[in-house]
Amino acid sequence: MIPKEFLKKIRHIEVRTIRLVEDLMAGQYHSVFKGRGMDFDEVRPYQAGDDVRRIDWNVTARTGTPHIKKYVEEREMTVMLLVDASASGVTGSTHQSKRELAAEIAAVLAFSAVSNNDKVGLLLFTERGEKFIPPGKGRSHVLRLISEILAHQPAHRGTNLTAALNHINQALSRRAVLFVISDFMDENFERTLKVTSRKHDVIAVPVLDASERELPDIGWIAFEDAETGEVVEINTNDPESREIFQKGAESRITGLRRMLRQAGLDTIEVETDQPYLKALTKFFQTRYHRLHP
């Protein structure tokens, strides 16, 4: 049973994302994600110019005329949404929290997947995998994923990306497209990320919020780290304190971007105070031009 306070949010997300998928994303999604391989379709007579390596010698011997095997692309894929449900997801300096933005991005990707007949599943994670929903199809399945992202009450506060990636590597036997939707406030996950990207097509979706990059000038304030519970008091009237905070935030984001780039991952960087359409469009365009030079 979906809590009443989330029904309106879920409906709002569905309306916004369905329109976006229908207008823009479905075709782009199809063009940048390939199926799992080639699937046998039929045998037909050999024609001049056909690849002789595809000759079906059994049928050729039986009929007395050359025949070749015809293949079609196996389109159906599995898409997994790995969504960070840690305590820092409640942060939000504008009209939505990082968790709500994650749900909306997940909805766009999920509806794009099911509109192309792909399966989509979900792993909600904190310090461990907390909720795994196997891949499925259809509108009702996507709505269930959105409601789980919004309504899930995490058992832990922190973030462990290594544990989440290991969970998926054990759960999925075949290659899948993984969207890791997180603020990436974790350490020492680079090696596992690289290992996972050799098995799966991994796309990082950093979810950022302005309040984590710049302090307002409003005097003494107490900060509680949502994931560790640590409380720190900062005098925001002090320009030096604001500058130190800002430089630390910039360093973290720059380091994250560099690490994801070195891991060879595509990224979709989104912010709670900015429209995400531009970031999604840039991702699809960049990937399309790389795959279709």
N, C-alpha and C positions, 0 to 999 in steps of 0.2 A: 504493500500500500504506500503510495507516494504521499508524503506530508503535504498538507494544503498550501503551506507557504511557498512550496517549490513549484506547484502546478502552473502558476502564472509565469514564473521565470522560464520554465520548460517550454511553455507554449510560445512565449516571446522569442526564445532562441530558435525554436522550430520554424517559425514564420520567417525570421530574418535569414536563417541559414538555407532553408529550402529555396527561397527566391534567389539567393546568391549562387547556389549550386546550379539551379536551372538556367540562370542567365549567363554565368561565366565559367564555373568550375568543372562541370561534368566533362566537357570536351578537352579541357586542358589536363584534367586528371588522367583521362584515357591516353593522352598523347605522351605522357612522361613516365608512366608506370607500365612496364612490360609484364606479360604473363609468365608462367613458370617454365615455359618451354614450348616445344612443338608436339602436337598430339596427332596420332595417325587418323586420317580421314577416310581414304579409299584408295583403291588401285585403279589406274587408268592406262590406256595404251600409250606407249612411248611416242613422243613427238620430237622432231628435229630441234636440237638445242637443249633438250632436257639433260639434267645431270645424270650421267651413266651410273654414278654411285648409288642412285636411288632405285635402280632396277630391282624388281622383285623376281628373283630367279625361279622360285617355285611356281608362280603364276605363269611366267614366261615359258617354262618347260611344259606346263600343263596345257596351255593354249596354243603354243607354237609361235606366238608373236610377242615381241617385247612389251612388257608392262612395267610401270614405275609406281612407287608408293607416293601418295600425295599426303601432305601434312598441313595442318592449320595451326595457328598460334593458340596455345591453351591459355585463354584470357583470365580465367578465374584466379584471383589471388587471395591471400589472407593479409589483412591489415590489422595491426595491433596498436592500440592506443595505450601508451604507458603514461599515466597521469599522476603527478606528484600531489599527494593528499596531505602533506606535512603541514604543520601549524603555520608556517610562513605564508601559506596560500590565502589566509584571511586578509592579508595586507591589501589595501587598495586606497589610493589617494583621490580617486574620482568617483564615478558613478558605479564602478564595479570592482570586485576584488580579483586577485590573481586566479582564484579558484573559478570564479564565474567566467572570466575570460578564457581559461583553459577549457571549460565546458563548451563554450561557443566555438572555439577553434576545433575542438574534438568533434562537434556536431557537423561543421562544414566538411571535415575530412571523412567522417562516417557516412554522411548522406552522399558525398561524392563516390565513395566506395560502393555502397549498395546500389546506386544508380547505374554503376557499371558492372553489376552482378558479382561483385566481390564480397567476401565475408569480412566482417570487422568484429574485433573483440576488445576487451579492456582489462588492464591491470592497474588497479589503484595501489600505490605504494607509499610508504613512509620509511621507517627504518627497516621494514621488511615488506614483502608483498602482502597486502591486506585483503584485497578483493579481486578475484579473477573471474571474468565472464568469458566463456569460450566464444570463438568467432561464430557469428550468425548473420542472417540477412533480414532485410525488411525494415519498414518504418517503425514498427512497434519495438523492434530490437534496438534500433538507434535511440529511441526515446527512453528505453530502459537504461542505456549507457549514460545518457545525459543526466537522468535522475540520480543514478548512482554517484556520478561525479559531484553533483550539487549537494546531495543529502547524506553522503557517507560521513559517519562520525569516526574519525581515525582513532585507533587504539594507542598510537605512538605519535610523538611530536616531530621527531627529526627526519632526516633524509638519508637514504642509503641507496645510491644509484647502482652500486655494484650488486647488491642483493636483488634489486629489481631486474637487472639485465640477466643475472644468473637464473632467476626464476623463469624468465621468458625462454632462455636457451634450453632449459630443461622441459618446458611445457610444449614447445613447438619443435616438431621433428623436421618440417619442411621450411624452405626459405619463405620469409614473409617481409612485408614492409612495416617497419616499426617507427612510429612517431613518439618521441620521448618529449612529453610536455611538462616542463619543470622550470623552476627558477635556478636549478643547478647549484644550490647552496650546499655543496658537499665537497669532499676531497678524496683524492686517490682512487678515482674511478676510471682514469684514462685508459689503463691497460684493458680492463674488461670491456670498455666501449669499443676499442679497436678490435678485440677478439670477436665481439658480437657483430660488428660491421662486416667482418669477413664471411659470416654465415647469413646475415640478413641485410636488407636495404634499410639503413638507419638514418632517420632525419631528426635532427635536434630542433626543438621548438622552445627556445628560452622565453619565459614569461617574466617581464620586468615591470617595476612600478617606480614612478618618479620619487616617491618618498624615501626610497632606499638609495637614491643617488644624491639628493641635495636636501640640506636642512633649512627650514624656514627660520627667520629671525624673530623668535617669540620668547626669548629668555630661557630660564632653566627648565629642562624637560627630562623626564626619566624614560629611557628606552628599555623595553624588555624584549630580549631575543625570543621570538615566538617558538623556536625549536629547542633552545637550551634552557630557557627560563631565566637566564642571566640578566640582571638589571644594571644599567649604566646611566649615570646622570651627566648631562652635557649642557653647558651654557651656550645656547644658540646665539646670544648677543655677541659672542666673541668671534670675530671674523676668522681668527686662526683655527678655532675649533670647527667652524663650518668648512674651511678649506681642507683641513685634515680629513674630515668625514667624506667630502666630495672626492678627494684624490684617492682615498681608500676604495670608494665605490667604483670609480673609473678604472682603477687598477684591476679590481676583481672582474669587471665586465670585459676589459681588454684581454685579460688572461684567459677568460672563458672562450672568447671569440678565437683567440690564437690556438687554444687547445683543440677546439672543434674543427678548425681549419686543418691543423696538423693531422688530425685523425681522419681527414678526407671526407667529412660529413657535409651534406647540404644542411642549411639552417633556415628556419623561419622565425625571425626575432620579432616578438610582439610586445606591446606596452599597454597597460591598462588605460592610459590617457590618450591613446592614439588609435585611429581606425586601423584595423588589421588587414583590410583588403589590399593595401599597397604591398605589405610584406608577403602576402600569399601570392599576389600577381608576380612579384619579382622572383619568388622561388620557382614558380611554374615556368616563367619565361627563361630564366637562367638554365634550368634543367632541360627544357626543351631544346635550346640552342646547343647545349653540350651533347645531347643525344642525337640531334639532327643537324650536324654542321653543314 
